[in-house]
Amino acid sequence: MPIPRDTVMLKPDSRKVLIAMAAAEMEPKEVAAQSGVPVNIVYTIRRGFYAKPKYLGAVARVLNVSVVDLVEEVVR
């Protein structure tokens, strides 16, 4: 039986990601190296495009912030 694809995506807030990277004094390549996330995914997250939760979690861990601190606010 094939493994189901992860179709749940989160939308990062590019401004929040940039602020977290500035606070951690890290470049995208450093974040990628320390988190194990491909550098192109780090750039995708930095631009605010949808990303898998596991990638956002890894980036948030390296930046010492919560995932909630990196995603857009959901208006209900």
PDB file of N, CA, C and O in Angstrom:
ATOM      1  N   MET A   1       0.841  -1.170   0.000  1.00  0.00           N
ATOM      2  CA  MET A   1       0.000   0.000   0.000  1.00  0.00           C
ATOM      3  C   MET A   1       0.897   1.248   0.000  1.00  0.00           C
ATOM      4  O   MET A   1       1.813   1.342   0.817  1.00  0.00           O
ATOM      5  N   PRO A   2       0.645   2.211  -0.909  1.00  0.00           N
ATOM      6  CA  PRO A   2       1.489   3.408  -0.981  1.00  0.00           C
ATOM      7  C   PRO A   2       1.275   4.308   0.238  1.00  0.00           C
ATOM      8  O   PRO A   2       0.205   4.314   0.846  1.00  0.00           O
ATOM      9  N   ILE A   3       2.310   5.061   0.574  1.00  0.00           N
ATOM     10  CA  ILE A   3       2.236   6.008   1.681  1.00  0.00           C
ATOM     11  C   ILE A   3       1.456   7.236   1.211  1.00  0.00           C
ATOM     12  O   ILE A   3       1.762   7.782   0.151  1.00  0.00           O
ATOM     13  N   PRO A   4       0.449   7.684   1.980  1.00  0.00           N
ATOM     14  CA  PRO A   4      -0.314   8.857   1.551  1.00  0.00           C
ATOM     15  C   PRO A   4       0.557  10.117   1.584  1.00  0.00           C
ATOM     16  O   PRO A   4       1.405  10.282   2.462  1.00  0.00           O
ATOM     17  N   ARG A   5       0.329  10.989   0.618  1.00  0.00           N
ATOM     18  CA  ARG A   5       1.082  12.239   0.549  1.00  0.00           C
ATOM     19  C   ARG A   5       0.583  13.205   1.595  1.00  0.00           C
ATOM     20  O   ARG A   5      -0.602  13.213   1.928  1.00  0.00           O
ATOM     21  N   ASP A   6       1.474  14.012   2.111  1.00  0.00           N
ATOM     22  CA  ASP A   6       1.104  15.048   3.073  1.00  0.00           C
ATOM     23  C   ASP A   6       0.541  16.225   2.291  1.00  0.00           C
ATOM     24  O   ASP A   6       1.284  16.936   1.615  1.00  0.00           O
ATOM     25  N   THR A   7      -0.755  16.433   2.378  1.00  0.00           N
ATOM     26  CA  THR A   7      -1.398  17.500   1.608  1.00  0.00           C
ATOM     27  C   THR A   7      -1.747  18.698   2.473  1.00  0.00           C
ATOM     28  O   THR A   7      -2.299  19.678   1.972  1.00  0.00           O
ATOM     29  N   VAL A   8      -1.440  18.640   3.747  1.00  0.00           N
ATOM     30  CA  VAL A   8      -1.718  19.764   4.637  1.00  0.00           C
ATOM     31  C   VAL A   8      -0.530  20.720   4.578  1.00  0.00           C
ATOM     32  O   VAL A   8       0.610  20.334   4.836  1.00  0.00           O
ATOM     33  N   MET A   9      -0.814  21.950   4.242  1.00  0.00           N
ATOM     34  CA  MET A   9       0.247  22.932   4.109  1.00  0.00           C
ATOM     35  C   MET A   9      -0.056  24.134   4.998  1.00  0.00           C
ATOM     36  O   MET A   9      -1.217  24.427   5.282  1.00  0.00           O
ATOM     37  N   LEU A  10       0.984  24.819   5.431  1.00  0.00           N
ATOM     38  CA  LEU A  10       0.841  26.029   6.221  1.00  0.00           C
ATOM     39  C   LEU A  10       1.404  27.206   5.447  1.00  0.00           C
ATOM     40  O   LEU A  10       2.354  27.058   4.678  1.00  0.00           O
ATOM     41  N   LYS A  11       0.813  28.380   5.652  1.00  0.00           N
ATOM     42  CA  LYS A  11       1.274  29.583   4.960  1.00  0.00           C
ATOM     43  C   LYS A  11       2.099  30.438   5.910  1.00  0.00           C
ATOM     44  O   LYS A  11       1.553  31.058   6.823  1.00  0.00           O
ATOM     45  N   PRO A  12       3.418  30.475   5.700  1.00  0.00           N
ATOM     46  CA  PRO A  12       4.259  31.309   6.550  1.00  0.00           C
ATOM     47  C   PRO A  12       4.088  32.793   6.217  1.00  0.00           C
ATOM     48  O   PRO A  12       3.773  33.153   5.083  1.00  0.00           O
ATOM     49  N   ASP A  13       4.295  33.627   7.199  1.00  0.00           N
ATOM     50  CA  ASP A  13       4.285  35.074   7.006  1.00  0.00           C
ATOM     51  C   ASP A  13       5.734  35.482   6.734  1.00  0.00           C
ATOM     52  O   ASP A  13       6.589  35.380   7.613  1.00  0.00           O
ATOM     53  N   SER A  14       6.002  35.942   5.520  1.00  0.00           N
ATOM     54  CA  SER A  14       7.386  36.224   5.127  1.00  0.00           C
ATOM     55  C   SER A  14       8.042  37.254   6.045  1.00  0.00           C
ATOM     56  O   SER A  14       9.232  37.148   6.343  1.00  0.00           O
ATOM     57  N   ARG A  15       7.289  38.231   6.486  1.00  0.00           N
ATOM     58  CA  ARG A  15       7.855  39.258   7.378  1.00  0.00           C
ATOM     59  C   ARG A  15       8.273  38.647   8.716  1.00  0.00           C
ATOM     60  O   ARG A  15       9.342  38.962   9.239  1.00  0.00           O
ATOM     61  N   LYS A  16       7.428  37.772   9.270  1.00  0.00           N
ATOM     62  CA  LYS A  16       7.741  37.121  10.536  1.00  0.00           C
ATOM     63  C   LYS A  16       8.961  36.217  10.404  1.00  0.00           C
ATOM     64  O   LYS A  16       9.791  36.145  11.311  1.00  0.00           O
ATOM     65  N   VAL A  17       9.065  35.530   9.273  1.00  0.00           N
ATOM     66  CA  VAL A  17      10.218  34.651   9.039  1.00  0.00           C
ATOM     67  C   VAL A  17      11.496  35.483   8.955  1.00  0.00           C
ATOM     68  O   VAL A  17      12.517  35.121   9.540  1.00  0.00           O
ATOM     69  N   LEU A  18      11.437  36.589   8.230  1.00  0.00           N
ATOM     70  CA  LEU A  18      12.610  37.457   8.116  1.00  0.00           C
ATOM     71  C   LEU A  18      13.013  38.024   9.475  1.00  0.00           C
ATOM     72  O   LEU A  18      14.202  38.113   9.779  1.00  0.00           O
ATOM     73  N   ILE A  19      12.039  38.405  10.288  1.00  0.00           N
ATOM     74  CA  ILE A  19      12.336  38.938  11.620  1.00  0.00           C
ATOM     75  C   ILE A  19      12.997  37.860  12.483  1.00  0.00           C
ATOM     76  O   ILE A  19      13.971  38.136  13.184  1.00  0.00           O
ATOM     77  N   ALA A  20      12.473  36.639  12.432  1.00  0.00           N
ATOM     78  CA  ALA A  20      13.057  35.543  13.211  1.00  0.00           C
ATOM     79  C   ALA A  20      14.479  35.233  12.743  1.00  0.00           C
ATOM     80  O   ALA A  20      15.355  34.957  13.562  1.00  0.00           O
ATOM     81  N   MET A  21      14.709  35.275  11.433  1.00  0.00           N
ATOM     82  CA  MET A  21      16.052  35.034  10.910  1.00  0.00           C
ATOM     83  C   MET A  21      17.004  36.149  11.327  1.00  0.00           C
ATOM     84  O   MET A  21      18.166  35.889  11.641  1.00  0.00           O
ATOM     85  N   ALA A  22      16.523  37.376  11.331  1.00  0.00           N
ATOM     86  CA  ALA A  22      17.358  38.497  11.755  1.00  0.00           C
ATOM     87  C   ALA A  22      17.694  38.378  13.238  1.00  0.00           C
ATOM     88  O   ALA A  22      18.835  38.615  13.636  1.00  0.00           O
ATOM     89  N   ALA A  23      16.712  38.014  14.054  1.00  0.00           N
ATOM     90  CA  ALA A  23      16.939  37.860  15.489  1.00  0.00           C
ATOM     91  C   ALA A  23      17.950  36.749  15.778  1.00  0.00           C
ATOM     92  O   ALA A  23      18.753  36.855  16.704  1.00  0.00           O
ATOM     93  N   ALA A  24      17.901  35.682  14.973  1.00  0.00           N
ATOM     94  CA  ALA A  24      18.841  34.570  15.147  1.00  0.00           C
ATOM     95  C   ALA A  24      20.174  34.822  14.437  1.00  0.00           C
ATOM     96  O   ALA A  24      21.115  34.038  14.563  1.00  0.00           O
ATOM     97  N   GLU A  25      20.238  35.930  13.687  1.00  0.00           N
ATOM     98  CA  GLU A  25      21.434  36.289  12.920  1.00  0.00           C
ATOM     99  C   GLU A  25      21.862  35.164  11.993  1.00  0.00           C
ATOM    100  O   GLU A  25      23.023  34.758  11.976  1.00  0.00           O
ATOM    101  N   MET A  26      20.888  34.663  11.213  1.00  0.00           N
ATOM    102  CA  MET A  26      21.159  33.538  10.317  1.00  0.00           C
ATOM    103  C   MET A  26      20.728  33.852   8.895  1.00  0.00           C
ATOM    104  O   MET A  26      19.748  34.560   8.665  1.00  0.00           O
ATOM    105  N   GLU A  27      21.477  33.313   7.952  1.00  0.00           N
ATOM    106  CA  GLU A  27      21.154  33.375   6.528  1.00  0.00           C
ATOM    107  C   GLU A  27      20.377  32.111   6.149  1.00  0.00           C
ATOM    108  O   GLU A  27      20.437  31.116   6.871  1.00  0.00           O
ATOM    109  N   PRO A  28      19.644  32.135   5.022  1.00  0.00           N
ATOM    110  CA  PRO A  28      18.887  30.952   4.607  1.00  0.00           C
ATOM    111  C   PRO A  28      19.734  29.683   4.495  1.00  0.00           C
ATOM    112  O   PRO A  28      19.274  28.601   4.861  1.00  0.00           O
ATOM    113  N   LYS A  29      20.956  29.802   3.998  1.00  0.00           N
ATOM    114  CA  LYS A  29      21.811  28.622   3.855  1.00  0.00           C
ATOM    115  C   LYS A  29      22.179  28.034   5.216  1.00  0.00           C
ATOM    116  O   LYS A  29      22.283  26.815   5.357  1.00  0.00           O
ATOM    117  N   GLU A  30      22.377  28.888   6.212  1.00  0.00           N
ATOM    118  CA  GLU A  30      22.680  28.410   7.563  1.00  0.00           C
ATOM    119  C   GLU A  30      21.477  27.710   8.176  1.00  0.00           C
ATOM    120  O   GLU A  30      21.608  26.670   8.821  1.00  0.00           O
ATOM    121  N   VAL A  31      20.293  28.299   7.965  1.00  0.00           N
ATOM    122  CA  VAL A  31      19.059  27.689   8.473  1.00  0.00           C
ATOM    123  C   VAL A  31      18.879  26.318   7.841  1.00  0.00           C
ATOM    124  O   VAL A  31      18.535  25.353   8.524  1.00  0.00           O
ATOM    125  N   ALA A  32      19.111  26.234   6.539  1.00  0.00           N
ATOM    126  CA  ALA A  32      18.958  24.961   5.832  1.00  0.00           C
ATOM    127  C   ALA A  32      19.942  23.916   6.363  1.00  0.00           C
ATOM    128  O   ALA A  32      19.566  22.767   6.595  1.00  0.00           O
ATOM    129  N   ALA A  33      21.174  24.308   6.551  1.00  0.00           N
ATOM    130  CA  ALA A  33      22.191  23.363   7.008  1.00  0.00           C
ATOM    131  C   ALA A  33      21.887  22.838   8.410  1.00  0.00           C
ATOM    132  O   ALA A  33      22.047  21.646   8.676  1.00  0.00           O
ATOM    133  N   GLN A  34      21.451  23.718   9.299  1.00  0.00           N
ATOM    134  CA  GLN A  34      21.206  23.308  10.676  1.00  0.00           C
ATOM    135  C   GLN A  34      19.873  22.594  10.865  1.00  0.00           C
ATOM    136  O   GLN A  34      19.726  21.797  11.791  1.00  0.00           O
ATOM    137  N   SER A  35      18.899  22.871   9.994  1.00  0.00           N
ATOM    138  CA  SER A  35      17.576  22.264  10.151  1.00  0.00           C
ATOM    139  C   SER A  35      17.421  20.970   9.358  1.00  0.00           C
ATOM    140  O   SER A  35      16.549  20.155   9.659  1.00  0.00           O
ATOM    141  N   GLY A  36      18.267  20.779   8.344  1.00  0.00           N
ATOM    142  CA  GLY A  36      18.121  19.608   7.488  1.00  0.00           C
ATOM    143  C   GLY A  36      17.074  19.794   6.406  1.00  0.00           C
ATOM    144  O   GLY A  36      16.719  18.843   5.711  1.00  0.00           O
ATOM    145  N   VAL A  37      16.578  21.013   6.261  1.00  0.00           N
ATOM    146  CA  VAL A  37      15.577  21.344   5.238  1.00  0.00           C
ATOM    147  C   VAL A  37      16.327  21.823   3.997  1.00  0.00           C
ATOM    148  O   VAL A  37      17.278  22.596   4.119  1.00  0.00           O
ATOM    149  N   PRO A  38      15.922  21.380   2.807  1.00  0.00           N
ATOM    150  CA  PRO A  38      16.595  21.854   1.594  1.00  0.00           C
ATOM    151  C   PRO A  38      16.569  23.381   1.499  1.00  0.00           C
ATOM    152  O   PRO A  38      15.584  24.017   1.873  1.00  0.00           O
ATOM    153  N   VAL A  39      17.649  23.955   1.002  1.00  0.00           N
ATOM    154  CA  VAL A  39      17.764  25.410   0.950  1.00  0.00           C
ATOM    155  C   VAL A  39      16.658  26.037   0.108  1.00  0.00           C
ATOM    156  O   VAL A  39      16.209  27.141   0.417  1.00  0.00           O
ATOM    157  N   ASN A  40      16.207  25.360  -0.950  1.00  0.00           N
ATOM    158  CA  ASN A  40      15.137  25.928  -1.763  1.00  0.00           C
ATOM    159  C   ASN A  40      13.823  26.003  -0.979  1.00  0.00           C
ATOM    160  O   ASN A  40      13.008  26.891  -1.229  1.00  0.00           O
ATOM    161  N   ILE A  41      13.611  25.091  -0.044  1.00  0.00           N
ATOM    162  CA  ILE A  41      12.416  25.136   0.800  1.00  0.00           C
ATOM    163  C   ILE A  41      12.526  26.296   1.784  1.00  0.00           C
ATOM    164  O   ILE A  41      11.527  26.956   2.069  1.00  0.00           O
ATOM    165  N   VAL A  42      13.720  26.554   2.305  1.00  0.00           N
ATOM    166  CA  VAL A  42      13.915  27.695   3.212  1.00  0.00           C
ATOM    167  C   VAL A  42      13.607  28.997   2.473  1.00  0.00           C
ATOM    168  O   VAL A  42      12.952  29.881   3.025  1.00  0.00           O
ATOM    169  N   TYR A  43      14.072  29.121   1.235  1.00  0.00           N
ATOM    170  CA  TYR A  43      13.760  30.310   0.444  1.00  0.00           C
ATOM    171  C   TYR A  43      12.260  30.404   0.166  1.00  0.00           C
ATOM    172  O   TYR A  43      11.695  31.497   0.178  1.00  0.00           O
ATOM    173  N   THR A  44      11.618  29.272  -0.081  1.00  0.00           N
ATOM    174  CA  THR A  44      10.171  29.247  -0.307  1.00  0.00           C
ATOM    175  C   THR A  44       9.435  29.738   0.935  1.00  0.00           C
ATOM    176  O   THR A  44       8.507  30.541   0.837  1.00  0.00           O
ATOM    177  N   ILE A  45       9.848  29.256   2.090  1.00  0.00           N
ATOM    178  CA  ILE A  45       9.243  29.692   3.350  1.00  0.00           C
ATOM    179  C   ILE A  45       9.489  31.176   3.560  1.00  0.00           C
ATOM    180  O   ILE A  45       8.585  31.904   3.971  1.00  0.00           O
ATOM    181  N   ARG A  46      10.691  31.625   3.286  1.00  0.00           N
ATOM    182  CA  ARG A  46      11.045  33.035   3.472  1.00  0.00           C
ATOM    183  C   ARG A  46      10.199  33.948   2.589  1.00  0.00           C
ATOM    184  O   ARG A  46       9.903  35.081   2.968  1.00  0.00           O
ATOM    185  N   ARG A  47       9.813  33.462   1.423  1.00  0.00           N
ATOM    186  CA  ARG A  47       8.977  34.250   0.513  1.00  0.00           C
ATOM    187  C   ARG A  47       7.502  34.211   0.875  1.00  0.00           C
ATOM    188  O   ARG A  47       6.709  34.978   0.330  1.00  0.00           O
ATOM    189  N   GLY A  48       7.123  33.318   1.798  1.00  0.00           N
ATOM    190  CA  GLY A  48       5.736  33.272   2.244  1.00  0.00           C
ATOM    191  C   GLY A  48       4.860  32.314   1.468  1.00  0.00           C
ATOM    192  O   GLY A  48       3.634  32.421   1.519  1.00  0.00           O
ATOM    193  N   PHE A  49       5.460  31.375   0.747  1.00  0.00           N
ATOM    194  CA  PHE A  49       4.673  30.380   0.022  1.00  0.00           C
ATOM    195  C   PHE A  49       4.379  29.194   0.930  1.00  0.00           C
ATOM    196  O   PHE A  49       5.117  28.935   1.881  1.00  0.00           O
ATOM    197  N   TYR A  50       3.318  28.487   0.641  1.00  0.00           N
ATOM    198  CA  TYR A  50       2.901  27.345   1.455  1.00  0.00           C
ATOM    199  C   TYR A  50       4.024  26.322   1.581  1.00  0.00           C
ATOM    200  O   TYR A  50       4.775  26.081   0.636  1.00  0.00           O
ATOM    201  N   ALA A  51       4.124  25.720   2.778  1.00  0.00           N
ATOM    202  CA  ALA A  51       5.147  24.715   3.046  1.00  0.00           C
ATOM    203  C   ALA A  51       4.570  23.644   3.961  1.00  0.00           C
ATOM    204  O   ALA A  51       3.587  23.875   4.665  1.00  0.00           O
ATOM    205  N   LYS A  52       5.190  22.480   3.942  1.00  0.00           N
ATOM    206  CA  LYS A  52       4.760  21.389   4.813  1.00  0.00           C
ATOM    207  C   LYS A  52       5.067  21.727   6.266  1.00  0.00           C
ATOM    208  O   LYS A  52       6.077  22.366   6.560  1.00  0.00           O
ATOM    209  N   PRO A  53       4.198  21.297   7.168  1.00  0.00           N
ATOM    210  CA  PRO A  53       4.423  21.565   8.592  1.00  0.00           C
ATOM    211  C   PRO A  53       5.764  21.056   9.111  1.00  0.00           C
ATOM    212  O   PRO A  53       6.380  21.697   9.962  1.00  0.00           O
ATOM    213  N   LYS A  54       6.223  19.905   8.605  1.00  0.00           N
ATOM    214  CA  LYS A  54       7.502  19.380   9.099  1.00  0.00           C
ATOM    215  C   LYS A  54       8.657  20.313   8.765  1.00  0.00           C
ATOM    216  O   LYS A  54       9.599  20.430   9.548  1.00  0.00           O
ATOM    217  N   TYR A  55       8.598  20.978   7.615  1.00  0.00           N
ATOM    218  CA  TYR A  55       9.642  21.924   7.252  1.00  0.00           C
ATOM    219  C   TYR A  55       9.572  23.170   8.119  1.00  0.00           C
ATOM    220  O   TYR A  55      10.598  23.657   8.594  1.00  0.00           O
ATOM    221  N   LEU A  56       8.368  23.689   8.329  1.00  0.00           N
ATOM    222  CA  LEU A  56       8.210  24.865   9.184  1.00  0.00           C
ATOM    223  C   LEU A  56       8.648  24.557  10.610  1.00  0.00           C
ATOM    224  O   LEU A  56       9.255  25.399  11.273  1.00  0.00           O
ATOM    225  N   GLY A  57       8.347  23.373  11.074  1.00  0.00           N
ATOM    226  CA  GLY A  57       8.757  22.977  12.419  1.00  0.00           C
ATOM    227  C   GLY A  57      10.265  22.939  12.561  1.00  0.00           C
ATOM    228  O   GLY A  57      10.808  23.404  13.564  1.00  0.00           O
ATOM    229  N   ALA A  58      10.942  22.392  11.573  1.00  0.00           N
ATOM    230  CA  ALA A  58      12.403  22.305  11.616  1.00  0.00           C
ATOM    231  C   ALA A  58      13.033  23.694  11.563  1.00  0.00           C
ATOM    232  O   ALA A  58      13.992  23.972  12.282  1.00  0.00           O
ATOM    233  N   VAL A  59      12.501  24.551  10.724  1.00  0.00           N
ATOM    234  CA  VAL A  59      13.022  25.919  10.624  1.00  0.00           C
ATOM    235  C   VAL A  59      12.763  26.681  11.922  1.00  0.00           C
ATOM    236  O   VAL A  59      13.641  27.396  12.406  1.00  0.00           O
ATOM    237  N   ALA A  60      11.576  26.534  12.483  1.00  0.00           N
ATOM    238  CA  ALA A  60      11.235  27.213  13.734  1.00  0.00           C
ATOM    239  C   ALA A  60      12.159  26.753  14.862  1.00  0.00           C
ATOM    240  O   ALA A  60      12.593  27.567  15.677  1.00  0.00           O
ATOM    241  N   ARG A  61      12.460  25.457  14.913  1.00  0.00           N
ATOM    242  CA  ARG A  61      13.345  24.924  15.952  1.00  0.00           C
ATOM    243  C   ARG A  61      14.724  25.568  15.875  1.00  0.00           C
ATOM    244  O   ARG A  61      15.289  25.956  16.898  1.00  0.00           O
ATOM    245  N   VAL A  62      15.264  25.682  14.669  1.00  0.00           N
ATOM    246  CA  VAL A  62      16.593  26.274  14.485  1.00  0.00           C
ATOM    247  C   VAL A  62      16.583  27.768  14.833  1.00  0.00           C
ATOM    248  O   VAL A  62      17.568  28.293  15.352  1.00  0.00           O
ATOM    249  N   LEU A  63      15.473  28.444  14.548  1.00  0.00           N
ATOM    250  CA  LEU A  63      15.371  29.878  14.832  1.00  0.00           C
ATOM    251  C   LEU A  63      14.946  30.165  16.273  1.00  0.00           C
ATOM    252  O   LEU A  63      14.835  31.323  16.673  1.00  0.00           O
ATOM    253  N   ASN A  64      14.709  29.101  17.049  1.00  0.00           N
ATOM    254  CA  ASN A  64      14.296  29.229  18.449  1.00  0.00           C
ATOM    255  C   ASN A  64      12.995  30.005  18.620  1.00  0.00           C
ATOM    256  O   ASN A  64      12.867  30.840  19.516  1.00  0.00           O
ATOM    257  N   VAL A  65      12.028  29.713  17.743  1.00  0.00           N
ATOM    258  CA  VAL A  65      10.696  30.302  17.852  1.00  0.00           C
ATOM    259  C   VAL A  65       9.664  29.190  17.703  1.00  0.00           C
ATOM    260  O   VAL A  65       9.997  28.069  17.318  1.00  0.00           O
ATOM    261  N   SER A  66       8.428  29.503  18.007  1.00  0.00           N
ATOM    262  CA  SER A  66       7.329  28.564  17.809  1.00  0.00           C
ATOM    263  C   SER A  66       6.879  28.625  16.353  1.00  0.00           C
ATOM    264  O   SER A  66       7.059  29.646  15.689  1.00  0.00           O
ATOM    265  N   VAL A  67       6.302  27.551  15.863  1.00  0.00           N
ATOM    266  CA  VAL A  67       5.758  27.548  14.501  1.00  0.00           C
ATOM    267  C   VAL A  67       4.689  28.626  14.372  1.00  0.00           C
ATOM    268  O   VAL A  67       4.566  29.266  13.328  1.00  0.00           O
ATOM    269  N   VAL A  68       3.920  28.822  15.433  1.00  0.00           N
ATOM    270  CA  VAL A  68       2.855  29.837  15.432  1.00  0.00           C
ATOM    271  C   VAL A  68       3.435  31.222  15.169  1.00  0.00           C
ATOM    272  O   VAL A  68       2.769  32.077  14.585  1.00  0.00           O
ATOM    273  N   ASP A  69       4.674  31.442  15.599  1.00  0.00           N
ATOM    274  CA  ASP A  69       5.326  32.727  15.381  1.00  0.00           C
ATOM    275  C   ASP A  69       5.705  32.970  13.916  1.00  0.00           C
ATOM    276  O   ASP A  69       6.005  34.102  13.538  1.00  0.00           O
ATOM    277  N   LEU A  70       5.694  31.933  13.102  1.00  0.00           N
ATOM    278  CA  LEU A  70       6.109  32.062  11.701  1.00  0.00           C
ATOM    279  C   LEU A  70       4.961  32.043  10.697  1.00  0.00           C
ATOM    280  O   LEU A  70       5.152  32.429   9.544  1.00  0.00           O
ATOM    281  N   VAL A  71       3.779  31.606  11.110  1.00  0.00           N
ATOM    282  CA  VAL A  71       2.673  31.487  10.156  1.00  0.00           C
ATOM    283  C   VAL A  71       1.765  32.701  10.220  1.00  0.00           C
ATOM    284  O   VAL A  71       1.737  33.432  11.209  1.00  0.00           O
ATOM    285  N   GLU A  72       1.013  32.898   9.121  1.00  0.00           N
ATOM    286  CA  GLU A  72       0.062  33.997   9.061  1.00  0.00           C
ATOM    287  C   GLU A  72      -1.064  33.764  10.061  1.00  0.00           C
ATOM    288  O   GLU A  72      -1.440  32.629  10.353  1.00  0.00           O
ATOM    289  N   GLU A  73      -1.584  34.856  10.570  1.00  0.00           N
ATOM    290  CA  GLU A  73      -2.729  34.771  11.478  1.00  0.00           C
ATOM    291  C   GLU A  73      -3.960  34.368  10.681  1.00  0.00           C
ATOM    292  O   GLU A  73      -4.204  34.889   9.593  1.00  0.00           O
ATOM    293  N   VAL A  74      -4.720  33.454  11.219  1.00  0.00           N
ATOM    294  CA  VAL A  74      -5.943  32.996  10.566  1.00  0.00           C
ATOM    295  C   VAL A  74      -7.099  33.810  11.129  1.00  0.00           C
ATOM    296  O   VAL A  74      -7.322  33.832  12.340  1.00  0.00           O
ATOM    297  N   VAL A  75      -7.832  34.478  10.243  1.00  0.00           N
ATOM    298  CA  VAL A  75      -8.996  35.256  10.657  1.00  0.00           C
ATOM    299  C   VAL A  75     -10.212  34.373  10.496  1.00  0.00           C
ATOM    300  O   VAL A  75     -10.485  33.865   9.409  1.00  0.00           O
ATOM    301  N   ARG A  76     -10.941  34.193  11.581  1.00  0.00           N
ATOM    302  CA  ARG A  76     -12.129  33.334  11.534  1.00  0.00           C
ATOM    303  C   ARG A  76     -13.373  34.148  11.603  1.00  0.00           C
ATOM    304  O   ARG A  76     -14.474  33.597  11.576  1.00  0.00           O
TER     305      ARG A  76
END
